[in-house]
Amino acid sequence: MRQSKFFMPTLKEAPSDAVAKSHQLMLRGGYIRQVTAGVYAYLPLGYRVLRKAESIIEQEMDRINVPEMIMPHLLPATLWQESGRYKKYGAEMFKLQDRHGRESLLGPTHEETFTEIVAKNLKSYKQMPLALYQIQTKFRDENRPRFGLLRGREFVMLDGYSFAATKDQLDEQFEDQKNAYKRIFNRAGVTVHPVIADSGTMGGKNSTEFQAPAAIGEDTIATNEKGTYAANLEMAKSIDTFKQEPEELKDIEKVATPDCESIEKLSKFLNVPATRIIKSILFIADDKKVLVLIRGDKQINEVKLGHVLDADEVREASAEELIDITGSAKGGVGPVNANWADKIIADETVKNLYNVVVGANETDYQYQNANIDRDFKVDEFADLRTANEGEPDPVDHLPLKFTTSIEVGHIFKLGTYYTDTMGADFLDNNGKAKPVIMGSYGIGVTRMLSAAVEQHLTENGIAWPKEIAPFEIHLIQMKMKDDTQTEIAEKLEKKLSSKYDVLYDDRNERPGVKFNDADLVGAPIRITIGRKASDGIVEVKRPSDDRAVEIDVDDLDAYINKELG
């Protein structure tokens, strides 16, 4: 490809609103251009990278015998109403009506559509296991699109779906997909951690995220130094090392605690450590009033709480609801005589505490020396707390380390979440009707490109991994009027283009312009035909190298084969 014919509108400076390095470089390099907030055009350079990433995906899906297909972008609302997600999905869904008033949506994902078309047509166990996938544009009405391709309103995604007659088949499909994803990210040069994750609005109870460590990441993952434990912070577990020795139970006592709405103020006022205080927070889970207890030095993890309560909506009660339900403002709520609560659930850190401080269900009052079972009851204990960095992990008991990261993939064991609701049954080997068992598998392809840039930054540009680089070799001719340089450059272009993707910079531009643009192209190998061309010498440089090295033209093949395989 001749660079003089290639559309690559570079910028000297990135727009001021571009915060992420990947966003800045992809704008400066002419990979993408914003059309409207969260919506981008992929220019030739960006599209080449996108197609190469898609090609890797296609090859790895073929390897595990999963065929590709395509579903429509425009979906009827009735499918999502049938699954119950039409309201549950929230404001991120693009909704519209046709001229007849029929409600539709732009697909943010396609579980319902695959259930309707595929799962409902699997009538016998003999037709399974089966898996399919598509690579398609998705739409989500992000409230704050930002960081370029990392959080957009329109993006390219692989979404795949598996269909099984037994849980064993689903487990095998899940592992096949997990291993395929590892190969995809490895080939694309993106370092990932598969981590325990929350399924969110996707349904199902078992999911794994693929998180790419990056400075700009919006997620936080918790890992240990051996790599034997990895989880999204939303789901991370840790070992609580605090232990309170058993002691004689004291008489409960009601005390005034004016202006102590926080644990810090209460601890200081009563001169007791936070480990002797139980926080009591009222949550509304669907239509149930749930009082949640946790030790004063810990924080409630609402994702974990949502899993335990298995409710469609879990939210903290408002200030008005607190007073109306409990009779107390924030800070005074507690479990003693909490007959207004439909359920009292406590974090495991509360289980073995003695003579603690709890709210008295009266503003500015607490009980001292309260004890479980004697003064109040707990209906259920569970892990409800947010893990802290440095705490021991639950596998090898090594200190947890927190890392910011980008979610680039997510796989789910949906089970019968959709097929139960939408009536997708098959006949098993005994002729009994059972719901199809599903899995769902996604890769944010455009997010993966941003993650690759974030992980392969150079001082002046990008060092693209070789399998997704827009061009594998960048030929740069210094003087276009130099016949010797032209002869060598054109011979190399013809020879190398038969095997590699080659960009030949044949522009009449200053060396500084050519080299600046080359840094943004980020080809694994840059070959400069310059002042020693008459001696058969060229300069070669990798993006991560500090400087170029001279090499004889006749030795180029060996060098390229070593670098590109």
C-alpha positions in Angstrom: 0.0 0.0 0.0 1.4 3.4 -1.0 1.1 5.9 1.7 0.5 8.7 -0.7 -2.8 7.0 -1.5 -3.6 6.1 2.0 -6.1 8.1 4.0 -4.4 8.8 7.3 -5.3 12.3 8.7 -2.8 12.7 11.6 -2.9 15.3 14.3 0.0 17.0 16.0 -1.9 17.3 19.2 -4.8 15.2 20.6 -8.1 17.1 21.4 -8.1 18.4 25.0 -11.1 16.2 26.0 -9.2 13.0 25.1 -7.9 11.6 28.5 -7.0 8.0 27.8 -3.6 7.5 26.0 -5.3 5.0 23.6 -7.9 7.6 22.7 -5.3 10.3 22.1 -3.0 8.1 19.9 -5.9 6.7 17.9 -7.1 10.2 17.1 -3.6 11.5 16.4 -2.8 8.6 14.2 -5.9 8.9 12.1 -7.3 5.5 13.3 -10.7 6.9 14.3 -12.8 10.1 14.2 -15.7 10.9 16.4 -19.1 11.4 14.7 -21.0 12.2 17.8 -20.6 11.5 21.5 -19.6 7.8 21.9 -19.8 7.0 18.2 -16.8 6.7 16.0 -15.9 6.1 12.4 -13.1 3.6 11.8 -10.7 5.1 9.2 -8.6 2.8 7.0 -5.8 2.4 9.6 -8.2 1.6 12.5 -10.3 -0.6 10.3 -7.3 -2.7 9.3 -6.6 -3.3 13.0 -10.2 -4.1 13.7 -10.4 -6.6 10.8 -7.2 -8.4 12.0 -8.6 -8.8 15.5 -11.8 -10.2 14.0 -9.8 -12.6 11.9 -8.1 -14.0 15.0 -11.5 -14.5 16.6 -12.9 -16.2 13.5 -9.9 -18.6 13.3 -10.1 -19.5 17.0 -13.9 -20.1 16.8 -13.4 -22.3 13.8 -10.8 -24.2 15.9 -13.5 -25.2 18.5 -16.1 -25.8 15.8 -18.3 -22.8 16.5 -19.8 -21.3 13.2 -20.4 -17.6 12.6 -23.7 -16.0 11.7 -25.4 -12.6 12.0 -28.5 -11.4 13.7 -30.4 -8.1 13.1 -29.5 -4.9 14.9 -33.2 -3.9 15.2 -35.1 -6.1 17.6 -38.8 -6.3 18.7 -39.4 -5.2 22.2 -41.7 -8.2 22.7 -38.7 -10.5 23.0 -37.2 -8.5 25.8 -40.5 -8.1 27.5 -40.9 -11.9 27.4 -37.5 -12.4 29.2 -38.2 -9.6 31.7 -35.2 -7.5 30.7 -37.0 -4.7 28.8 -37.5 -2.7 32.0 -34.6 -4.3 34.0 -31.9 -3.3 31.5 -32.5 0.3 32.2 -31.8 3.6 30.5 -28.8 2.3 28.5 -31.2 0.7 26.0 -32.0 2.5 22.8 -35.7 2.3 22.3 -37.8 3.4 19.4 -41.2 3.0 17.7 -42.1 2.4 14.1 -44.8 4.2 12.1 -47.4 1.8 13.5 -46.4 2.4 17.1 -44.7 -0.9 17.6 -41.8 -0.8 20.1 -38.4 -1.9 19.1 -34.8 -1.5 20.3 -31.3 -1.4 19.0 -29.6 -4.6 20.3 -27.2 -4.1 23.2 -26.8 -7.9 23.2 -28.7 -10.9 21.7 -29.6 -13.5 24.4 -33.3 -13.2 23.7 -32.9 -13.4 19.9 -30.7 -16.5 20.0 -33.1 -18.1 22.5 -36.1 -17.4 20.2 -34.5 -18.5 16.9 -32.0 -21.2 18.0 -33.0 -22.6 21.3 -36.7 -22.9 20.4 -35.7 -25.0 17.4 -33.7 -27.5 19.3 -36.3 -30.1 19.9 -34.1 -33.1 20.8 -31.1 -33.8 22.9 -29.5 -35.3 19.8 -29.1 -31.7 18.3 -26.9 -30.6 21.2 -24.3 -29.5 22.2 -24.3 -26.6 19.7 -22.7 -23.1 19.7 -22.9 -20.1 17.4 -21.4 -16.6 17.4 -21.6 -13.3 15.6 -19.3 -10.2 15.4 -21.6 -7.2 15.2 -22.2 -3.6 16.2 -24.0 -3.1 19.5 -25.7 -0.1 20.9 -25.9 1.2 24.5 -27.0 4.6 25.5 -24.1 5.4 27.9 -24.8 8.3 30.2 -21.1 9.4 30.0 -19.3 8.0 26.9 -15.6 8.5 27.5 -12.1 7.2 26.9 -12.7 6.8 23.2 -13.5 3.2 22.3 -13.5 2.0 25.9 -16.9 3.3 26.7 -19.0 4.2 23.7 -22.6 4.1 22.6 -21.9 2.1 19.5 -19.2 -0.6 19.5 -18.1 -3.8 17.9 -18.6 -7.0 19.9 -18.3 -10.7 19.5 -21.3 -12.4 21.2 -21.6 -16.2 21.2 -24.1 -18.6 22.6 -24.0 -22.2 23.5 -26.9 -24.7 23.8 -26.7 -27.9 25.8 -28.8 -30.7 27.0 -26.9 -31.3 30.2 -24.8 -29.3 32.7 -21.8 -31.5 31.8 -22.1 -30.3 28.1 -22.4 -26.7 29.3 -19.3 -27.1 31.5 -17.3 -28.5 28.5 -18.5 -25.7 26.2 -17.6 -23.1 28.8 -14.1 -24.4 29.1 -13.7 -24.6 25.3 -14.7 -20.9 25.0 -12.5 -19.9 28.0 -9.4 -21.5 26.4 -10.3 -20.0 23.0 -10.5 -16.6 24.6 -7.1 -17.0 26.2 -5.6 -17.8 22.8 -7.4 -14.9 21.1 -6.1 -12.4 23.6 -2.6 -14.0 23.5 -2.4 -13.8 19.8 -3.7 -10.2 19.8 -0.9 -9.3 22.3 -3.3 -8.3 25.1 -2.3 -9.5 28.5 -5.4 -10.6 30.5 -6.4 -12.1 33.8 -9.5 -14.4 33.8 -11.3 -13.3 37.0 -14.4 -14.3 39.0 -17.1 -11.8 38.1 -20.7 -10.6 38.6 -23.2 -11.6 35.9 -25.2 -8.4 36.3 -28.2 -8.0 34.0 -27.0 -10.9 31.8 -28.5 -13.6 34.1 -27.0 -16.8 35.4 -24.8 -17.4 38.4 -21.4 -18.3 37.0 -19.3 -16.0 35.0 -15.6 -15.2 34.2 -14.3 -11.8 33.0 -11.2 -11.3 31.0 -9.5 -8.2 32.5 -6.6 -6.4 30.8 -4.4 -4.5 33.3 -4.1 -0.8 32.2 -3.6 2.5 33.9 -6.9 3.9 32.5 -9.0 0.9 33.4 -12.4 1.5 35.0 -12.4 -1.8 36.8 -10.3 -3.0 39.7 -9.2 -6.6 40.0 -7.8 -8.4 43.1 -5.0 -10.9 42.5 -2.2 -12.6 44.5 1.5 -12.8 43.5 1.2 -16.4 42.4 -1.8 -15.8 40.1 -3.7 -18.6 41.9 -6.5 -16.1 42.7 -8.1 -13.4 40.6 -11.5 -11.7 41.0 -13.2 -8.5 40.1 -13.3 -6.3 43.2 -17.1 -6.6 43.0 -16.8 -10.3 43.8 -13.4 -10.6 45.5 -13.1 -12.5 48.7 -10.5 -12.2 51.5 -9.8 -13.6 54.9 -10.7 -11.5 57.8 -7.7 -11.6 60.2 -9.4 -9.8 63.1 -10.4 -12.0 66.1 -12.2 -10.9 69.2 -11.6 -13.1 72.2 -14.7 -14.4 74.0 -15.7 -12.4 77.0 -18.4 -12.2 79.6 -21.6 -10.7 78.3 -22.4 -7.3 79.9 -25.7 -5.7 80.5 -27.1 -3.8 77.5 -27.2 0.0 78.0 -28.8 2.8 76.0 -26.6 5.8 75.6 -27.0 9.2 73.9 -24.6 9.8 71.0 -25.3 13.3 69.6 -24.0 14.2 66.1 -22.4 10.8 65.6 -23.7 9.9 62.2 -20.4 8.3 61.1 -18.5 5.3 62.5 -15.4 7.6 63.0 -17.3 10.1 65.1 -19.1 7.3 67.1 -15.8 5.5 67.8 -14.2 8.7 69.0 -17.2 9.7 71.1 -17.6 6.4 72.9 -13.9 5.7 72.9 -14.3 2.2 71.4 -12.6 0.8 68.3 -14.6 0.4 65.1 -14.3 -3.4 65.5 -16.7 -3.1 68.4 -19.3 -1.3 66.4 -21.9 -2.9 64.1 -23.1 -0.8 61.2 -26.8 -1.3 60.4 -27.9 -0.2 57.0 -31.5 -0.6 55.7 -31.9 -1.8 52.1 -35.0 -2.2 50.0 -34.8 -5.4 48.0 -37.7 -5.4 45.6 -40.6 -4.8 48.1 -38.8 -6.3 51.2 -37.1 -4.3 54.0 -33.7 -5.9 54.7 -31.5 -4.7 57.5 -27.8 -5.5 56.7 -25.2 -5.6 59.5 -21.5 -5.4 59.1 -18.5 -4.7 61.5 -17.7 -1.0 61.7 -14.3 -1.2 60.0 -15.7 -2.9 56.9 -17.8 -1.8 53.9 -20.8 -3.5 52.4 -20.4 -4.8 48.9 -23.8 -4.2 47.2 -23.0 -6.6 44.3 -22.5 -9.5 46.8 -25.6 -8.4 48.7 -27.6 -8.5 45.5 -26.5 -12.1 44.8 -27.4 -13.2 48.3 -30.9 -11.5 48.2 -31.5 -12.7 44.6 -33.7 -9.6 44.0 -34.3 -7.7 40.8 -33.5 -4.3 42.5 -31.5 -3.7 45.7 -31.0 -0.1 46.9 -30.2 1.6 50.1 -33.2 3.2 51.8 -33.5 7.0 51.5 -33.3 9.3 54.5 -37.1 9.8 54.4 -37.7 6.0 54.2 -35.3 5.5 57.2 -37.3 7.7 59.5 -40.7 6.5 58.2 -39.7 2.8 58.7 -37.3 2.8 61.7 -38.1 6.0 63.5 -34.4 7.0 63.3 -32.2 9.1 61.1 -29.0 7.6 59.6 -26.6 6.4 62.3 -29.2 5.5 64.8 -30.7 2.4 63.1 -30.0 -1.0 64.7 -31.1 -4.6 65.0 -32.5 -4.5 68.5 -36.4 -4.7 68.4 -36.2 -4.2 64.6 -39.6 -5.8 64.1 -40.1 -3.6 61.1 -37.5 -5.5 59.1 -38.6 -8.4 56.9 -35.1 -9.9 57.2 -31.9 -9.2 59.1 -28.7 -10.4 57.3 -25.2 -10.0 58.6 -21.7 -10.1 57.2 -19.5 -12.9 58.5 -17.4 -10.4 60.4 -20.3 -9.9 62.8 -20.6 -13.6 63.8 -18.2 -13.8 66.7 -18.5 -10.3 68.3 -19.3 -9.6 71.9 -20.6 -6.6 73.7 -20.8 -4.4 70.7 -22.4 -1.0 69.9 -25.5 -0.9 67.7 -28.1 1.7 66.8 -31.1 2.0 69.2 -33.6 2.9 66.4 -33.7 6.4 67.7 -31.9 9.4 66.4 -28.7 10.1 68.3 -28.9 7.0 70.5 -27.0 3.7 70.6 -27.0 0.5 72.6 -23.7 -0.5 74.2 -23.0 -4.2 75.1 -25.4 -5.6 72.6 -25.0 -9.3 71.8 -26.3 -11.6 69.1 -29.0 -14.1 70.1 -29.5 -12.4 73.5 -30.5 -8.9 72.3 -31.2 -9.4 68.6 -31.4 -12.2 66.0 -29.7 -12.6 62.6 -31.6 -14.6 59.9 -28.6 -15.2 57.7 -24.8 -14.8 57.7 -23.0 -14.3 54.4 -19.9 -12.7 52.8 -21.1 -9.2 52.2 -18.0 -7.1 52.6 -15.7 -5.4 50.1 -12.2 -7.0 50.2 -9.3 -4.7 51.1 -5.9 -4.6 49.5 -3.3 -6.5 51.5 -5.8 -8.9 53.1 -5.0 -12.6 52.6 -6.7 -14.2 49.5 -9.0 -17.2 50.2 -6.8 -19.7 48.1 -3.2 -19.4 49.2 -3.6 -16.8 51.9 -1.3 -14.4 50.1 -1.8 -10.6 50.3 -4.3 -9.2 47.7 -2.9 -6.8 45.2 -5.3 -4.4 43.4 -4.8 -3.5 39.7 -6.9 -1.2 37.5 -8.0 -3.0 34.3 -10.2 -2.9 31.2 -12.8 -5.6 30.8 -12.3 -7.0 27.3 -14.3 -10.2 27.6 -17.0 -11.9 29.7 -18.4 -15.4 29.6 -21.5 -16.6 31.4 -23.1 -19.9 32.3 -26.7 -18.7 31.8 -28.2 -22.1 32.6 -32.0 -22.0 32.0 -32.4 -18.3 32.8 -33.8 -17.4 29.4 -35.1 -20.8 28.2 -37.3 -21.2 31.3 -38.9 -17.8 30.8 -39.2 -18.0 27.0 -40.3 -21.7 26.8 -37.4 -23.2 24.9 -37.7 -26.9 25.7 -36.3 -30.1 24.2 -37.0 -33.8 24.7 -34.2 -35.6 26.6 -33.3 -39.3 26.1 -36.3 -40.4 28.2 -38.7 -38.3 26.1 -39.1 -35.7 29.0 -39.4 -32.0 28.2 -36.6 -29.9 29.7 -35.3 -26.4 29.1 -32.3 -25.9 26.9 -29.2 -25.0 29.0 -27.4 -21.9 27.6 -24.1 -20.1 27.9 -23.2 -16.6 26.7 -19.8 -15.4 25.5 -18.6 -11.9 24.7 -15.5 -10.0 23.6 -15.5 -6.2 23.2 -13.5 -6.2 20.0 -13.1 -2.4 19.9 -12.3 -2.3 23.6 -9.6 -4.9 22.9 -8.0 -2.5 20.4 -7.8 0.2 23.1 -6.5 -2.3 25.6 -3.7 -3.3 23.2 -2.7 0.4 22.7 -2.8 1.0 26.5 -0.5 -2.0 27.0 1.9 -1.2 24.1 2.6 2.5 24.4 5.9 3.9 23.3 7.4 7.3 24.0 6.0 8.7 20.8 3.4 6.3 19.6 2.3 2.6 19.5 4.2 -0.7 19.3 1.4 -2.8 17.8 1.5 -6.6 18.5 2.4 -8.2 15.2 -0.9 -10.1 14.6 -3.1 -7.0 14.8 -0.7 -4.3 13.5 -2.3 -2.4 10.7 0.9 -3.0 8.7 3.6 -5.5 9.5 6.4 -3.6 7.7 6.7 0.1 7.1 9.0 1.1 4.3 10.2 4.7 4.5 12.1 6.3 1.6 13.9 9.5 2.6 14.4 11.2 -0.7 11.8 10.5 -3.4 14.0 12.1 -6.1 16.9 9.7 -5.3 16.8 7.0 -8.0 18.9 4.5 -6.0 16.5 4.8 -3.0 13.5 4.5 -5.3 14.9 1.4 -6.9 15.6 -0.4 -3.6 12.3 0.8 -2.0 10.2 -0.5 -5.0 12.0 -3.8 -5.1 11.4 -4.3 -1.4 7.8 -3.3 -1.7 7.2 -5.8 -4.5 9.0 -8.6 -2.7 7.7 -8.1 0.8 4.1 -7.4 -0.2 3.8 -10.9 -1.5 4.1 -12.2 2.1 3.4 -9.3 4.5 1.2 -6.2 4.9 3.5 -3.4 3.7 3.1 0.3 3.9 5.4 2.2 1.6 5.9 5.9 2.5 6.4 7.4 -1.0 5.4 10.9 0.1 7.4 14.0 -0.6 7.6 15.0 3.0 10.3 16.0 5.5 12.0 13.2 7.4 10.5 14.5 10.7 7.0 14.2 9.3 7.6 10.7 8.0 9.1 9.5 11.3 6.4 11.0 13.4 3.7 9.3 11.3 5.7 6.0 11.5 5.6 6.2 15.3 1.8 6.4 15.1 1.5 3.6 12.6 3.5 1.4 14.9 4.5 -1.4 12.5 6.6 -4.2 14.1 9.4 -3.5 11.6 10.3 -0.1 10.1 12.8 -0.1 7.2 14.3 3.2 6.3 16.0 3.6 2.8 18.2 6.6 3.2 21.7 8.0 2.8 23.5 4.5 2.6 21.2 3.1 0.0 24.0 3.3 -2.6 26.0 0.9 -0.4 23.1 -1.5 -0.1 22.5 -0.5 3.5 19.2 0.3 5.1 18.1 1.0 8.7 15.7 -1.2 10.6 13.9 -0.4 13.8 11.3 -1.9 16.0 8.8 0.6 17.8 10.3 -0.3 21.2 13.9 0.2 20.1 15.7 3.4 21.1 17.5 3.7 17.8 17.7 2.1 14.4 20.4 -0.4 13.3 22.1 -0.6 9.9 21.7 -3.8 8.0 22.6 -5.0 4.5 19.6 -5.4 2.2 20.6 -9.0 1.5 20.3 -9.8 5.2 16.8 -8.4 5.5 15.0 -11.7 4.9 16.7 -13.3 7.9 15.9 -10.3 10.1 12.2 -10.2 9.1 11.7 -13.9 9.4 13.1 -13.7 13.0 10.9 -10.8 13.9 7.6 -11.8 12.2 8.0 -15.6 12.0 
